[in-house]
Amino acid sequence: MALCGPRQSWREIQRNSSQCVYLSVGFQMIDAFAESQELPMNRVHCKALFGEGYVGETPVLLAKPQTYMNLSGESVGPLAAYYKLPLNRVVVLYDDMDLPCGVLRLQPKGGHFSHNGLKSVIYHFRGNREFARLRIGIGRPPGQMDPKAFLLQRFNATAQGRIDAALPEGVAALKSVLSKGLTETARLFNQQQKYKHIRLQTLPT
């Protein structure tokens, strides 16, 4: 399940002849996964655009809440309840300013770290934090820039290039979770991303 913030990316989708919406990196990641498995995301339920299918023999449900970020739980909570999903089988994808742009982290559980979308999800999971997260780094605001303003602006070409490069890495990690399990995947994946983190820290955005 991907959480969408207000950030505008370069990648746009046309909903109709008069309206465009911009995709958060969480939505970009889940779309990349859906496309890689040829899973259509064309159904609406519990305030989410979602799709169902199989990866190998494993059933999967992909969801993009159509709420504001701080109300994400109003979609994610009812979806998990409707499908009777054990929370240890849920992976939430979201933008994270605490990671350099393009760096990913896979975590088995954790707090909300003042992330409004996660706060809402945890609240609607009745305080349960035992669900996995794929954190997608977008970097910190430059200088004294207001974080809210930073989230509302488009990525520059360099940052979007890093996000584009990270998408197949995230897709591969999610597929590995399904085939090898979360613990083994996180151990190997996070080690790889650690080296990427060190390398990107020295590069300008």
C-alpha positions as CSV (number, residue, x, y, z in Angstrom):
1,M,0.0,0.0,0.0
2,A,1.4,3.3,-1.0
3,L,0.9,6.6,0.8
4,C,0.6,9.7,-1.4
5,G,1.8,13.1,-0.3
6,P,1.2,16.4,-2.1
7,R,4.6,16.5,-3.8
8,Q,4.4,17.1,-7.5
9,S,6.8,14.9,-9.6
10,W,7.7,15.2,-13.2
11,R,5.6,12.1,-14.0
12,E,2.0,12.9,-14.6
13,I,-1.0,10.9,-15.4
14,Q,-4.1,12.2,-17.3
15,R,-7.3,11.3,-15.5
16,N,-9.5,13.1,-18.0
17,S,-9.3,15.9,-20.6
18,S,-9.3,18.6,-18.0
19,Q,-7.4,17.2,-15.0
20,C,-3.9,16.0,-14.3
21,V,-2.7,14.6,-11.0
22,Y,0.9,14.2,-9.9
23,L,2.3,11.0,-8.5
24,S,4.2,10.8,-5.2
25,V,7.2,8.5,-5.2
26,G,5.2,5.9,-3.2
27,F,2.6,5.9,-6.0
28,Q,5.4,5.7,-8.6
29,M,6.9,2.7,-6.8
30,I,3.6,0.8,-6.6
31,D,2.8,1.6,-10.2
32,A,6.2,0.3,-11.3
33,F,5.6,-2.9,-9.3
34,A,2.1,-3.3,-10.8
35,E,3.5,-2.8,-14.4
36,S,6.3,-5.3,-13.8
37,Q,3.7,-7.9,-12.9
38,E,1.0,-6.8,-15.4
39,L,-1.4,-6.2,-12.5
40,P,-4.1,-3.7,-13.5
41,M,-4.8,-0.9,-10.9
42,N,-8.3,-0.1,-12.1
43,R,-10.7,-0.9,-9.2
44,V,-11.9,1.4,-6.4
45,H,-12.7,0.3,-2.9
46,C,-12.3,1.8,0.6
47,K,-11.3,5.1,-0.8
48,A,-8.4,3.5,-2.7
49,L,-7.5,2.7,-6.3
50,F,-6.4,-0.9,-6.1
51,G,-5.6,-4.1,-8.0
52,E,-5.4,-7.8,-7.2
53,G,-3.4,-10.6,-8.7
54,Y,-0.7,-13.2,-8.2
55,V,3.1,-13.0,-8.2
56,G,4.0,-16.6,-8.9
57,E,1.6,-18.4,-6.6
58,T,1.4,-15.6,-4.0
59,P,-1.7,-13.5,-4.0
60,V,-1.1,-9.7,-3.7
61,L,-3.3,-6.7,-3.2
62,L,-1.9,-3.3,-4.3
63,A,-3.6,-0.1,-3.1
64,K,-3.2,3.7,-3.6
65,P,-5.3,5.6,-1.1
66,Q,-7.2,8.5,-2.7
67,T,-7.4,10.5,0.5
68,Y,-5.2,13.3,1.8
69,M,-1.9,12.1,3.3
70,N,-3.0,12.7,6.9
71,L,-6.1,10.6,6.3
72,S,-4.4,7.6,4.6
73,G,-5.5,5.3,7.4
74,E,-9.2,5.9,6.5
75,S,-8.5,3.9,3.4
76,V,-5.7,1.5,4.5
77,G,-7.4,0.4,7.8
78,P,-10.7,-0.6,6.2
79,L,-9.0,-2.3,3.3
80,A,-6.9,-4.4,5.7
81,A,-10.0,-5.3,7.7
82,Y,-12.1,-6.1,4.7
83,Y,-9.6,-8.5,3.2
84,K,-8.7,-9.8,6.7
85,L,-5.0,-9.1,6.1
86,P,-2.6,-9.9,8.9
87,L,-0.6,-6.8,9.5
88,N,2.7,-8.7,9.2
89,R,1.7,-9.2,5.6
90,V,1.2,-5.5,4.9
91,V,4.0,-3.3,3.4
92,V,3.4,0.4,3.4
93,L,5.4,2.5,0.9
94,Y,6.0,6.2,1.6
95,D,8.2,9.2,0.9
96,D,10.8,9.9,3.6
97,M,12.8,13.1,4.1
98,D,15.2,11.4,6.5
99,L,16.8,9.4,3.7
100,P,18.8,10.9,0.9
101,C,16.9,11.2,-2.4
102,G,16.8,7.8,-4.1
103,V,17.9,5.7,-1.1
104,L,15.5,3.0,0.1
105,R,15.1,1.2,3.4
106,L,13.0,-1.9,4.2
107,Q,11.8,-2.1,7.8
108,P,9.8,-4.9,9.5
109,K,8.0,-2.5,11.8
110,G,8.5,0.8,13.7
111,G,6.9,4.1,14.7
112,H,5.5,6.9,12.7
113,F,8.5,9.3,13.0
114,S,6.2,12.3,12.8
115,H,5.0,11.2,9.4
116,N,1.3,12.2,9.2
117,G,0.4,9.4,6.8
118,L,1.9,6.7,9.1
119,K,0.2,8.3,12.1
120,S,-3.1,7.9,10.4
121,V,-2.4,4.3,9.3
122,I,-1.2,3.3,12.8
123,Y,-4.3,4.9,14.4
124,H,-6.6,3.0,12.0
125,F,-4.7,-0.2,12.8
126,R,-5.7,0.4,16.4
127,G,-2.2,1.4,17.4
128,N,-0.6,-1.7,15.9
129,R,2.8,-0.9,14.4
130,E,3.7,-4.5,13.4
131,F,3.6,-3.8,9.6
132,A,6.5,-3.5,7.2
133,R,7.5,-0.3,5.5
134,L,9.5,0.5,2.3
135,R,10.9,4.0,3.0
136,I,11.7,6.0,-0.2
137,G,14.2,8.8,0.4
138,I,13.4,12.2,-1.0
139,G,16.1,14.1,1.0
140,R,15.9,17.2,3.2
141,P,14.8,20.7,2.2
142,P,17.7,22.9,1.1
143,G,18.9,25.6,3.4
144,Q,16.1,27.1,5.6
145,M,13.3,26.0,3.2
146,D,10.0,25.1,4.9
147,P,9.5,21.3,4.7
148,K,5.9,21.9,3.7
149,A,7.0,24.0,0.8
150,F,9.6,21.4,-0.1
151,L,6.9,18.7,-0.3
152,L,4.8,20.8,-2.5
153,Q,7.4,21.5,-5.1
154,R,8.4,19.4,-8.1
155,F,11.5,17.3,-8.0
156,N,14.3,18.8,-10.0
157,A,15.8,16.7,-12.9
158,T,18.6,15.3,-10.7
159,A,16.3,14.2,-7.9
160,Q,13.8,12.7,-10.3
161,G,16.6,10.8,-12.0
162,R,17.5,9.3,-8.7
163,I,13.9,8.3,-8.0
164,D,13.7,6.8,-11.4
165,A,16.8,4.7,-10.7
166,A,15.5,3.6,-7.4
167,L,12.2,2.3,-8.8
168,P,13.5,-1.0,-10.2
169,E,15.5,-1.5,-6.9
170,G,12.3,-1.2,-4.9
171,V,10.4,-3.5,-7.2
172,A,13.1,-6.1,-6.9
173,A,13.0,-5.8,-3.1
174,L,9.2,-6.2,-3.0
175,K,9.4,-9.3,-5.2
176,S,12.1,-10.7,-3.0
177,V,9.9,-10.2,0.1
178,L,7.3,-12.4,-1.6
179,S,9.7,-15.1,-2.5
180,K,12.3,-15.1,0.3
181,G,10.5,-13.4,3.2
182,L,10.9,-10.0,4.8
183,T,13.8,-10.7,7.2
184,E,16.2,-12.1,4.6
185,T,15.3,-9.5,2.0
186,A,15.7,-6.6,4.4
187,R,19.1,-7.8,5.6
188,L,20.6,-8.0,2.1
189,F,18.7,-5.0,0.6
190,N,19.5,-2.6,3.4
191,Q,23.2,-3.5,3.2
192,Q,23.2,-2.6,-0.5
193,Q,21.3,0.6,0.2
194,K,23.8,1.6,2.9
195,Y,26.6,1.8,0.4
196,K,24.3,3.8,-1.9
197,H,23.5,6.1,1.0
198,I,27.2,6.8,1.6
199,R,27.9,7.4,-2.1
200,L,24.9,9.8,-2.6
201,Q,25.8,11.8,0.4
202,T,28.7,13.3,-1.5
203,L,26.7,14.2,-4.6
204,P,24.7,17.4,-5.1
205,T,20.9,17.4,-5.6
